Amino acid sequence: MTESIKQEIGALALDLKRVAIGYQNNSPEMSATFLTAVEKQLDKLKQYRFGPEIKGYLSKVRRLVSKKYSYNQADDALTYSTLLLASSGLYR
């Protein structure tokens, strides 16, 4: 995996953390802003090929973005953020 792809995944992970922080701070506007950023990052990542592990996480993030707000969404955003960082090799 190239450094530029790792940076794209890192940006996605950071935006997911910001989504989680927005939900935890009861700021739906903040979460909505960063959910839009997550969608843009997902679109950028469509051009790359990934292994099954990262592909699965990206698929779950897409589902997370398409859901209406739920309390679990904050937990899911934080979880996928950490999993993406770990599986891309950025978080060791």
LOLUM-261665 format. One record per atom (N, C-alpha, C): atom name; x, y, z; residue in one letter. Coordinates in Angstrom, 2 decimals. Layout:
! LOLUM-261665
<pt atomo="CA" c1="X" c2="Y" c3="Z" residuo="A"/>
...
***
This chain:
! LOLUM-261665
<pt atomo="N" c1="0.85" c2="-1.17" c3="0.00" residuo="M"/>
<pt atomo="CA" c1="0.00" c2="0.00" c3="0.00" residuo="M"/>
<pt atomo="C" c1="0.90" c2="1.24" c3="0.00" residuo="M"/>
<pt atomo="N" c1="0.63" c2="2.15" c3="-0.91" residuo="T"/>
<pt atomo="CA" c1="1.47" c2="3.33" c3="-1.03" residuo="T"/>
<pt atomo="C" c1="1.16" c2="4.33" c3="0.08" residuo="T"/>
<pt atomo="N" c1="2.07" c2="5.26" c3="0.26" residuo="E"/>
<pt atomo="CA" c1="1.89" c2="6.28" c3="1.29" residuo="E"/>
<pt atomo="C" c1="0.68" c2="7.17" c3="1.00" residuo="E"/>
<pt atomo="N" c1="0.44" c2="7.47" c3="-0.27" residuo="S"/>
<pt atomo="CA" c1="-0.70" c2="8.34" c3="-0.59" residuo="S"/>
<pt atomo="C" c1="-2.03" c2="7.65" c3="-0.24" residuo="S"/>
<pt atomo="N" c1="-2.10" c2="6.34" c3="-0.46" residuo="I"/>
<pt atomo="CA" c1="-3.32" c2="5.60" c3="-0.09" residuo="I"/>
<pt atomo="C" c1="-3.46" c2="5.58" c3="1.43" residuo="I"/>
<pt atomo="N" c1="-2.34" c2="5.38" c3="2.12" residuo="K"/>
<pt atomo="CA" c1="-2.39" c2="5.40" c3="3.58" residuo="K"/>
<pt atomo="C" c1="-2.86" c2="6.76" c3="4.10" residuo="K"/>
<pt atomo="N" c1="-2.43" c2="7.82" c3="3.43" residuo="Q"/>
<pt atomo="CA" c1="-2.87" c2="9.16" c3="3.84" residuo="Q"/>
<pt atomo="C" c1="-4.37" c2="9.34" c3="3.62" residuo="Q"/>
<pt atomo="N" c1="-4.88" c2="8.81" c3="2.51" residuo="E"/>
<pt atomo="CA" c1="-6.32" c2="8.89" c3="2.25" residuo="E"/>
<pt atomo="C" c1="-7.11" c2="8.14" c3="3.32" residuo="E"/>
<pt atomo="N" c1="-6.63" c2="6.97" c3="3.69" residuo="I"/>
<pt atomo="CA" c1="-7.30" c2="6.19" c3="4.74" residuo="I"/>
<pt atomo="C" c1="-7.19" c2="6.91" c3="6.08" residuo="I"/>
<pt atomo="N" c1="-6.04" c2="7.52" c3="6.33" residuo="G"/>
<pt atomo="CA" c1="-5.87" c2="8.29" c3="7.56" residuo="G"/>
<pt atomo="C" c1="-6.83" c2="9.47" c3="7.63" residuo="G"/>
<pt atomo="N" c1="-7.03" c2="10.15" c3="6.51" residuo="A"/>
<pt atomo="CA" c1="-7.98" c2="11.27" c3="6.47" residuo="A"/>
<pt atomo="C" c1="-9.41" c2="10.78" c3="6.73" residuo="A"/>
<pt atomo="N" c1="-9.75" c2="9.63" c3="6.14" residuo="L"/>
<pt atomo="CA" c1="-11.07" c2="9.05" c3="6.37" residuo="L"/>
<pt atomo="C" c1="-11.24" c2="8.70" c3="7.85" residuo="L"/>
<pt atomo="N" c1="-10.23" c2="8.09" c3="8.43" residuo="A"/>
<pt atomo="CA" c1="-10.30" c2="7.70" c3="9.84" residuo="A"/>
<pt atomo="C" c1="-10.45" c2="8.92" c3="10.75" residuo="A"/>
<pt atomo="N" c1="-9.74" c2="10.00" c3="10.44" residuo="L"/>
<pt atomo="CA" c1="-9.85" c2="11.22" c3="11.24" residuo="L"/>
<pt atomo="C" c1="-11.25" c2="11.82" c3="11.13" residuo="L"/>
<pt atomo="N" c1="-11.81" c2="11.83" c3="9.92" residuo="D"/>
<pt atomo="CA" c1="-13.17" c2="12.33" c3="9.76" residuo="D"/>
<pt atomo="C" c1="-14.18" c2="11.47" c3="10.51" residuo="D"/>
<pt atomo="N" c1="-13.97" c2="10.16" c3="10.53" residuo="L"/>
<pt atomo="CA" c1="-14.86" c2="9.28" c3="11.30" residuo="L"/>
<pt atomo="C" c1="-14.77" c2="9.59" c3="12.79" residuo="L"/>
<pt atomo="N" c1="-13.58" c2="9.88" c3="13.28" residuo="K"/>
<pt atomo="CA" c1="-13.43" c2="10.25" c3="14.69" residuo="K"/>
<pt atomo="C" c1="-14.17" c2="11.54" c3="14.98" residuo="K"/>
<pt atomo="N" c1="-14.10" c2="12.48" c3="14.04" residuo="R"/>
<pt atomo="CA" c1="-14.81" c2="13.75" c3="14.23" residuo="R"/>
<pt atomo="C" c1="-16.32" c2="13.54" c3="14.22" residuo="R"/>
<pt atomo="N" c1="-16.81" c2="12.61" c3="13.40" residuo="V"/>
<pt atomo="CA" c1="-18.23" c2="12.26" c3="13.41" residuo="V"/>
<pt atomo="C" c1="-18.61" c2="11.76" c3="14.80" residuo="V"/>
<pt atomo="N" c1="-17.80" c2="10.86" c3="15.34" residuo="A"/>
<pt atomo="CA" c1="-18.09" c2="10.30" c3="16.67" residuo="A"/>
<pt atomo="C" c1="-18.08" c2="11.38" c3="17.74" residuo="A"/>
<pt atomo="N" c1="-17.13" c2="12.29" c3="17.67" residuo="I"/>
<pt atomo="CA" c1="-17.06" c2="13.38" c3="18.65" residuo="I"/>
<pt atomo="C" c1="-18.29" c2="14.26" c3="18.55" residuo="I"/>
<pt atomo="N" c1="-18.73" c2="14.54" c3="17.32" residuo="G"/>
<pt atomo="CA" c1="-19.93" c2="15.35" c3="17.14" residuo="G"/>
<pt atomo="C" c1="-21.15" c2="14.71" c3="17.77" residuo="G"/>
<pt atomo="N" c1="-21.31" c2="13.40" c3="17.57" residuo="Y"/>
<pt atomo="CA" c1="-22.44" c2="12.69" c3="18.17" residuo="Y"/>
<pt atomo="C" c1="-22.34" c2="12.69" c3="19.69" residuo="Y"/>
<pt atomo="N" c1="-21.15" c2="12.45" c3="20.20" residuo="Q"/>
<pt atomo="CA" c1="-20.97" c2="12.39" c3="21.65" residuo="Q"/>
<pt atomo="C" c1="-21.21" c2="13.75" c3="22.30" residuo="Q"/>
<pt atomo="N" c1="-20.88" c2="14.82" c3="21.58" residuo="N"/>
<pt atomo="CA" c1="-21.09" c2="16.18" c3="22.11" residuo="N"/>
<pt atomo="C" c1="-22.48" c2="16.72" c3="21.79" residuo="N"/>
<pt atomo="N" c1="-23.34" c2="15.86" c3="21.28" residuo="N"/>
<pt atomo="CA" c1="-24.71" c2="16.23" c3="20.92" residuo="N"/>
<pt atomo="C" c1="-24.72" c2="17.40" c3="19.93" residuo="N"/>
<pt atomo="N" c1="-23.86" c2="17.29" c3="18.91" residuo="S"/>
<pt atomo="CA" c1="-23.77" c2="18.31" c3="17.87" residuo="S"/>
<pt atomo="C" c1="-24.03" c2="17.66" c3="16.51" residuo="S"/>
<pt atomo="N" c1="-25.30" c2="17.52" c3="16.14" residuo="P"/>
<pt atomo="CA" c1="-25.60" c2="16.88" c3="14.87" residuo="P"/>
<pt atomo="C" c1="-25.07" c2="17.65" c3="13.66" residuo="P"/>
<pt atomo="N" c1="-24.93" c2="18.97" c3="13.80" residuo="E"/>
<pt atomo="CA" c1="-24.39" c2="19.77" c3="12.69" residuo="E"/>
<pt atomo="C" c1="-22.94" c2="19.38" c3="12.41" residuo="E"/>
<pt atomo="N" c1="-22.17" c2="19.23" c3="13.47" residuo="M"/>
<pt atomo="CA" c1="-20.77" c2="18.82" c3="13.32" residuo="M"/>
<pt atomo="C" c1="-20.68" c2="17.43" c3="12.69" residuo="M"/>
<pt atomo="N" c1="-21.49" c2="16.53" c3="13.18" residuo="S"/>
<pt atomo="CA" c1="-21.49" c2="15.17" c3="12.64" residuo="S"/>
<pt atomo="C" c1="-21.88" c2="15.17" c3="11.17" residuo="S"/>
<pt atomo="N" c1="-22.89" c2="15.96" c3="10.82" residuo="A"/>
<pt atomo="CA" c1="-23.33" c2="16.02" c3="9.42" residuo="A"/>
<pt atomo="C" c1="-22.23" c2="16.57" c3="8.52" residuo="A"/>
<pt atomo="N" c1="-21.52" c2="17.57" c3="9.00" residuo="T"/>
<pt atomo="CA" c1="-20.41" c2="18.14" c3="8.23" residuo="T"/>
<pt atomo="C" c1="-19.36" c2="17.09" c3="7.94" residuo="T"/>
<pt atomo="N" c1="-18.98" c2="16.35" c3="8.94" residuo="F"/>
<pt atomo="CA" c1="-17.92" c2="15.36" c3="8.76" residuo="F"/>
<pt atomo="C" c1="-18.42" c2="14.09" c3="8.08" residuo="F"/>
<pt atomo="N" c1="-19.71" c2="13.80" c3="8.17" residuo="L"/>
<pt atomo="CA" c1="-20.26" c2="12.68" c3="7.39" residuo="L"/>
<pt atomo="C" c1="-20.16" c2="12.99" c3="5.90" residuo="L"/>
<pt atomo="N" c1="-20.36" c2="14.26" c3="5.54" residuo="T"/>
<pt atomo="CA" c1="-20.18" c2="14.68" c3="4.15" residuo="T"/>
<pt atomo="C" c1="-18.72" c2="14.50" c3="3.73" residuo="T"/>
<pt atomo="N" c1="-17.81" c2="14.85" c3="4.62" residuo="A"/>
<pt atomo="CA" c1="-16.38" c2="14.66" c3="4.33" residuo="A"/>
<pt atomo="C" c1="-16.04" c2="13.17" c3="4.19" residuo="A"/>
<pt atomo="N" c1="-16.67" c2="12.33" c3="5.00" residuo="V"/>
<pt atomo="CA" c1="-16.46" c2="10.88" c3="4.90" residuo="V"/>
<pt atomo="C" c1="-16.94" c2="10.38" c3="3.54" residuo="V"/>
<pt atomo="N" c1="-18.09" c2="10.86" c3="3.09" residuo="E"/>
<pt atomo="CA" c1="-18.60" c2="10.46" c3="1.77" residuo="E"/>
<pt atomo="C" c1="-17.62" c2="10.83" c3="0.67" residuo="E"/>
<pt atomo="N" c1="-17.04" c2="12.02" c3="0.75" residuo="K"/>
<pt atomo="CA" c1="-16.06" c2="12.45" c3="-0.25" residuo="K"/>
<pt atomo="C" c1="-14.82" c2="11.57" c3="-0.22" residuo="K"/>
<pt atomo="N" c1="-14.36" c2="11.23" c3="0.99" residuo="Q"/>
<pt atomo="CA" c1="-13.19" c2="10.36" c3="1.11" residuo="Q"/>
<pt atomo="C" c1="-13.49" c2="8.97" c3="0.53" residuo="Q"/>
<pt atomo="N" c1="-14.69" c2="8.46" c3="0.78" residuo="L"/>
<pt atomo="CA" c1="-15.07" c2="7.16" c3="0.23" residuo="L"/>
<pt atomo="C" c1="-15.07" c2="7.19" c3="-1.29" residuo="L"/>
<pt atomo="N" c1="-15.54" c2="8.28" c3="-1.86" residuo="D"/>
<pt atomo="CA" c1="-15.53" c2="8.42" c3="-3.32" residuo="D"/>
<pt atomo="C" c1="-14.11" c2="8.42" c3="-3.86" residuo="D"/>
<pt atomo="N" c1="-13.20" c2="9.09" c3="-3.16" residuo="K"/>
<pt atomo="CA" c1="-11.79" c2="9.11" c3="-3.58" residuo="K"/>
<pt atomo="C" c1="-11.17" c2="7.72" c3="-3.53" residuo="K"/>
<pt atomo="N" c1="-11.56" c2="6.94" c3="-2.53" residuo="L"/>
<pt atomo="CA" c1="-10.96" c2="5.62" c3="-2.34" residuo="L"/>
<pt atomo="C" c1="-11.51" c2="4.57" c3="-3.29" residuo="L"/>
<pt atomo="N" c1="-12.59" c2="4.88" c3="-4.02" residuo="K"/>
<pt atomo="CA" c1="-13.16" c2="3.91" c3="-4.96" residuo="K"/>
<pt atomo="C" c1="-12.19" c2="3.51" c3="-6.06" residuo="K"/>
<pt atomo="N" c1="-11.25" c2="4.39" c3="-6.38" residuo="Q"/>
<pt atomo="CA" c1="-10.34" c2="4.13" c3="-7.49" residuo="Q"/>
<pt atomo="C" c1="-9.24" c2="3.12" c3="-7.14" residuo="Q"/>
<pt atomo="N" c1="-9.08" c2="2.79" c3="-5.87" residuo="Y"/>
<pt atomo="CA" c1="-8.01" c2="1.89" c3="-5.44" residuo="Y"/>
<pt atomo="C" c1="-8.54" c2="0.48" c3="-5.19" residuo="Y"/>
<pt atomo="N" c1="-7.65" c2="-0.47" c3="-5.28" residuo="R"/>
<pt atomo="CA" c1="-7.99" c2="-1.85" c3="-4.93" residuo="R"/>
<pt atomo="C" c1="-7.43" c2="-2.17" c3="-3.56" residuo="R"/>
<pt atomo="N" c1="-8.27" c2="-2.79" c3="-2.75" residuo="F"/>
<pt atomo="CA" c1="-7.88" c2="-3.15" c3="-1.39" residuo="F"/>
<pt atomo="C" c1="-8.11" c2="-4.62" c3="-1.16" residuo="F"/>
<pt atomo="N" c1="-7.47" c2="-5.12" c3="-0.12" residuo="G"/>
<pt atomo="CA" c1="-7.69" c2="-6.49" c3="0.29" residuo="G"/>
<pt atomo="C" c1="-9.08" c2="-6.63" c3="0.91" residuo="G"/>
<pt atomo="N" c1="-9.49" c2="-7.86" c3="1.18" residuo="P"/>
<pt atomo="CA" c1="-10.84" c2="-8.10" c3="1.69" residuo="P"/>
<pt atomo="C" c1="-11.12" c2="-7.44" c3="3.04" residuo="P"/>
<pt atomo="N" c1="-10.10" c2="-7.33" c3="3.87" residuo="E"/>
<pt atomo="CA" c1="-10.31" c2="-6.74" c3="5.20" residuo="E"/>
<pt atomo="C" c1="-10.69" c2="-5.27" c3="5.09" residuo="E"/>
<pt atomo="N" c1="-9.88" c2="-4.50" c3="4.39" residuo="I"/>
<pt atomo="CA" c1="-10.17" c2="-3.06" c3="4.25" residuo="I"/>
<pt atomo="C" c1="-11.43" c2="-2.85" c3="3.43" residuo="I"/>
<pt atomo="N" c1="-11.62" c2="-3.67" c3="2.40" residuo="K"/>
<pt atomo="CA" c1="-12.84" c2="-3.57" c3="1.58" residuo="K"/>
<pt atomo="C" c1="-14.09" c2="-3.72" c3="2.45" residuo="K"/>
<pt atomo="N" c1="-14.05" c2="-4.67" c3="3.37" residuo="G"/>
<pt atomo="CA" c1="-15.18" c2="-4.90" c3="4.26" residuo="G"/>
<pt atomo="C" c1="-15.43" c2="-3.71" c3="5.18" residuo="G"/>
<pt atomo="N" c1="-14.37" c2="-3.13" c3="5.71" residuo="Y"/>
<pt atomo="CA" c1="-14.53" c2="-1.96" c3="6.57" residuo="Y"/>
<pt atomo="C" c1="-15.10" c2="-0.78" c3="5.80" residuo="Y"/>
<pt atomo="N" c1="-14.62" c2="-0.57" c3="4.57" residuo="L"/>
<pt atomo="CA" c1="-15.12" c2="0.53" c3="3.76" residuo="L"/>
<pt atomo="C" c1="-16.60" c2="0.34" c3="3.44" residuo="L"/>
<pt atomo="N" c1="-16.99" c2="-0.90" c3="3.19" residuo="S"/>
<pt atomo="CA" c1="-18.40" c2="-1.20" c3="2.93" residuo="S"/>
<pt atomo="C" c1="-19.26" c2="-0.87" c3="4.15" residuo="S"/>
<pt atomo="N" c1="-18.76" c2="-1.21" c3="5.32" residuo="K"/>
<pt atomo="CA" c1="-19.51" c2="-0.91" c3="6.54" residuo="K"/>
<pt atomo="C" c1="-19.58" c2="0.58" c3="6.81" residuo="K"/>
<pt atomo="N" c1="-18.52" c2="1.30" c3="6.47" residuo="V"/>
<pt atomo="CA" c1="-18.53" c2="2.75" c3="6.63" residuo="V"/>
<pt atomo="C" c1="-19.57" c2="3.37" c3="5.69" residuo="V"/>
<pt atomo="N" c1="-19.66" c2="2.84" c3="4.46" residuo="R"/>
<pt atomo="CA" c1="-20.69" c2="3.34" c3="3.52" residuo="R"/>
<pt atomo="C" c1="-22.09" c2="3.15" c3="4.10" residuo="R"/>
<pt atomo="N" c1="-22.33" c2="2.01" c3="4.72" residuo="R"/>
<pt atomo="CA" c1="-23.63" c2="1.75" c3="5.35" residuo="R"/>
<pt atomo="C" c1="-23.86" c2="2.71" c3="6.52" residuo="R"/>
<pt atomo="N" c1="-22.80" c2="2.96" c3="7.28" residuo="L"/>
<pt atomo="CA" c1="-22.89" c2="3.88" c3="8.41" residuo="L"/>
<pt atomo="C" c1="-23.30" c2="5.28" c3="7.94" residuo="L"/>
<pt atomo="N" c1="-22.72" c2="5.73" c3="6.84" residuo="V"/>
<pt atomo="CA" c1="-23.01" c2="7.06" c3="6.32" residuo="V"/>
<pt atomo="C" c1="-24.45" c2="7.16" c3="5.82" residuo="V"/>
<pt atomo="N" c1="-24.97" c2="6.07" c3="5.28" residuo="S"/>
<pt atomo="CA" c1="-26.32" c2="6.11" c3="4.71" residuo="S"/>
<pt atomo="C" c1="-27.43" c2="5.99" c3="5.76" residuo="S"/>
<pt atomo="N" c1="-27.08" c2="5.61" c3="6.99" residuo="K"/>
<pt atomo="CA" c1="-28.09" c2="5.45" c3="8.05" residuo="K"/>
<pt atomo="C" c1="-28.51" c2="6.80" c3="8.61" residuo="K"/>
<pt atomo="N" c1="-29.71" c2="6.84" c3="9.12" residuo="K"/>
<pt atomo="CA" c1="-30.14" c2="8.00" c3="9.89" residuo="K"/>
<pt atomo="C" c1="-29.43" c2="7.93" c3="11.24" residuo="K"/>
<pt atomo="N" c1="-29.42" c2="9.05" c3="11.93" residuo="Y"/>
<pt atomo="CA" c1="-28.72" c2="9.11" c3="13.21" residuo="Y"/>
<pt atomo="C" c1="-29.26" c2="8.07" c3="14.18" residuo="Y"/>
<pt atomo="N" c1="-28.33" c2="7.39" c3="14.81" residuo="S"/>
<pt atomo="CA" c1="-28.67" c2="6.50" c3="15.91" residuo="S"/>
<pt atomo="C" c1="-27.53" c2="6.60" c3="16.92" residuo="S"/>
<pt atomo="N" c1="-27.82" c2="6.23" c3="18.15" residuo="Y"/>
<pt atomo="CA" c1="-26.81" c2="6.35" c3="19.20" residuo="Y"/>
<pt atomo="C" c1="-25.59" c2="5.49" c3="18.89" residuo="Y"/>
<pt atomo="N" c1="-25.82" c2="4.32" c3="18.27" residuo="N"/>
<pt atomo="CA" c1="-24.72" c2="3.41" c3="17.95" residuo="N"/>
<pt atomo="C" c1="-23.80" c2="3.96" c3="16.87" residuo="N"/>
<pt atomo="N" c1="-24.28" c2="4.94" c3="16.11" residuo="Q"/>
<pt atomo="CA" c1="-23.49" c2="5.47" c3="15.01" residuo="Q"/>
<pt atomo="C" c1="-22.17" c2="6.08" c3="15.51" residuo="Q"/>
<pt atomo="N" c1="-22.18" c2="6.72" c3="16.66" residuo="A"/>
<pt atomo="CA" c1="-20.95" c2="7.28" c3="17.21" residuo="A"/>
<pt atomo="C" c1="-19.95" c2="6.17" c3="17.53" residuo="A"/>
<pt atomo="N" c1="-20.43" c2="5.12" c3="18.16" residuo="D"/>
<pt atomo="CA" c1="-19.55" c2="3.99" c3="18.49" residuo="D"/>
<pt atomo="C" c1="-19.01" c2="3.33" c3="17.23" residuo="D"/>
<pt atomo="N" c1="-19.89" c2="3.15" c3="16.25" residuo="D"/>
<pt atomo="CA" c1="-19.48" c2="2.51" c3="15.00" residuo="D"/>
<pt atomo="C" c1="-18.43" c2="3.36" c3="14.27" residuo="D"/>
<pt atomo="N" c1="-18.63" c2="4.67" c3="14.24" residuo="A"/>
<pt atomo="CA" c1="-17.68" c2="5.55" c3="13.56" residuo="A"/>
<pt atomo="C" c1="-16.30" c2="5.46" c3="14.22" residuo="A"/>
<pt atomo="N" c1="-16.27" c2="5.47" c3="15.53" residuo="L"/>
<pt atomo="CA" c1="-15.00" c2="5.38" c3="16.24" residuo="L"/>
<pt atomo="C" c1="-14.35" c2="4.01" c3="16.03" residuo="L"/>
<pt atomo="N" c1="-15.15" c2="2.96" c3="16.04" residuo="T"/>
<pt atomo="CA" c1="-14.63" c2="1.61" c3="15.84" residuo="T"/>
<pt atomo="C" c1="-14.02" c2="1.46" c3="14.45" residuo="T"/>
<pt atomo="N" c1="-14.73" c2="1.90" c3="13.41" residuo="Y"/>
<pt atomo="CA" c1="-14.21" c2="1.76" c3="12.05" residuo="Y"/>
<pt atomo="C" c1="-13.00" c2="2.64" c3="11.82" residuo="Y"/>
<pt atomo="N" c1="-12.96" c2="3.76" c3="12.49" residuo="S"/>
<pt atomo="CA" c1="-11.79" c2="4.63" c3="12.39" residuo="S"/>
<pt atomo="C" c1="-10.54" c2="3.89" c3="12.88" residuo="S"/>
<pt atomo="N" c1="-10.65" c2="3.28" c3="14.02" residuo="T"/>
<pt atomo="CA" c1="-9.53" c2="2.54" c3="14.60" residuo="T"/>
<pt atomo="C" c1="-9.16" c2="1.32" c3="13.76" residuo="T"/>
<pt atomo="N" c1="-10.17" c2="0.59" c3="13.29" residuo="L"/>
<pt atomo="CA" c1="-9.91" c2="-0.60" c3="12.48" residuo="L"/>
<pt atomo="C" c1="-9.24" c2="-0.25" c3="11.16" residuo="L"/>
<pt atomo="N" c1="-9.67" c2="0.84" c3="10.53" residuo="L"/>
<pt atomo="CA" c1="-9.05" c2="1.24" c3="9.26" residuo="L"/>
<pt atomo="C" c1="-7.60" c2="1.64" c3="9.47" residuo="L"/>
<pt atomo="N" c1="-7.34" c2="2.38" c3="10.54" residuo="L"/>
<pt atomo="CA" c1="-5.94" c2="2.77" c3="10.82" residuo="L"/>
<pt atomo="C" c1="-5.08" c2="1.54" c3="11.08" residuo="L"/>
<pt atomo="N" c1="-5.59" c2="0.62" c3="11.86" residuo="A"/>
<pt atomo="CA" c1="-4.82" c2="-0.58" c3="12.19" residuo="A"/>
<pt atomo="C" c1="-4.56" c2="-1.45" c3="10.97" residuo="A"/>
<pt atomo="N" c1="-5.58" c2="-1.64" c3="10.14" residuo="S"/>
<pt atomo="CA" c1="-5.42" c2="-2.53" c3="9.00" residuo="S"/>
<pt atomo="C" c1="-4.60" c2="-1.91" c3="7.87" residuo="S"/>
<pt atomo="N" c1="-4.49" c2="-0.59" c3="7.85" residuo="S"/>
<pt atomo="CA" c1="-3.68" c2="0.06" c3="6.81" residuo="S"/>
<pt atomo="C" c1="-2.22" c2="0.18" c3="7.21" residuo="S"/>
<pt atomo="N" c1="-1.90" c2="-0.10" c3="8.45" residuo="G"/>
<pt atomo="CA" c1="-0.52" c2="-0.02" c3="8.91" residuo="G"/>
<pt atomo="C" c1="-0.15" c2="1.34" c3="9.46" residuo="G"/>
<pt atomo="N" c1="-1.11" c2="2.24" c3="9.60" residuo="L"/>
<pt atomo="CA" c1="-0.82" c2="3.56" c3="10.13" residuo="L"/>
<pt atomo="C" c1="-0.81" c2="3.60" c3="11.66" residuo="L"/>
<pt atomo="N" c1="-1.40" c2="2.62" c3="12.25" residuo="Y"/>
<pt atomo="CA" c1="-1.61" c2="2.62" c3="13.70" residuo="Y"/>
<pt atomo="C" c1="-0.92" c2="1.41" c3="14.29" residuo="Y"/>
<pt atomo="N" c1="0.30" c2="1.59" c3="14.71" residuo="R"/>
<pt atomo="CA" c1="1.04" c2="0.45" c3="15.28" residuo="R"/>
<pt atomo="C" c1="1.68" c2="0.82" c3="16.57" residuo="R"/>
***
